[in-house]
Amino acid sequence: LTHKAAYSDLDINGHVNSIRYIELLLDYFSAEQMREHPVHRIEMAYCLESYCGDTLEVYHDIDSKNADRHLFEIKCGEKVIVKGSVQL
């Protein structure tokens, strides 16, 4: 999943809003997946800031010990902006 940060993604300080990162993680799942397996927990670790015009790439993996836990990284180029997980 790729997203180019737009003006509407920004907070008052000109950084991509933390809620937007959560929305990007949730956008990875289909509506059907979300209906059948509701979210039980979201964990986020904010590493760096991103800005308007940045191209954000969402990377996904499944936890090898728990198939209901989805692991994510959001990167801008080689820089990790956010690490997170979604427990379904």
N, C-alpha and C positions, 0 to 999 in steps of 0.2 A: 504494500500500500504506500503510495507516494502522495504527499500533500505540500503544495506551495503556500507558505504562510502568507495570509492576506491581512489587510488592515483590521478587518473585523475579528481576527484572532488575537489581537493585542490587548494587553492590560494598560493601565494608566501610565506605566513606566516605559511603554514601547516594546515590551517583551511578549512573546507568545504566552497567553494566559494558561495557567496550570490546568484549568478545566478542559481546555482544547486538547491537551495531551490525552486526558482520560477519554474524551470523545473519539480520538483517533484509535485508541486501543479497542473501544467498543465497536467501532466501525469495521473492525476486522471480521466480526461475527455476522452471520446472516440473521435476518429477522426471525426465521424459523428456529435457528439455534438458540436465540435469546428467549423465544417463547417456551421451548422445550427444556432449556437448561438455564434458569435465571442466575444472575450474578449473585454470589454469596459474599465475595470479598474482593476488594481492589487494593493493591499495594503499589505505591509509587515512590521512586527515589529520583529527585531532580538533581541532575549533575551539572548542567550548564544552561545558559539562556539561549533562546533563539529569537530571531527578529523577522520583521516583515520582509518577504522576498526569499527567505531561506527555503530550500527544498528539504522537507523532512521525509525520511524513509522509515517505515515501520517494519521491524523484523520480528518474526514469531517463531517460537519453539514450544513444545509440550514437555512439561516436567517428566523426567524418566521415572520418577517415583510416584507420581500422581497425575493420571491422564486428564483429570478435571482442572488442573492448574496450568494455565497458559502463560508462558513467559514472553516478555516483549522488551525490545530496545527501540528507541526512536533516535535516529542518527541524522546529523546534518554533515554530509560528507563522511569523514572518518571519525568525527567527534560524536560521542554518546551524549545525547541531551537528557534523556530520561530512560531509566530502567523500571520495569513494572511487571506485575503479574495480575491475572484475573482468575479467580476461583469460581468455577461454575458449579 
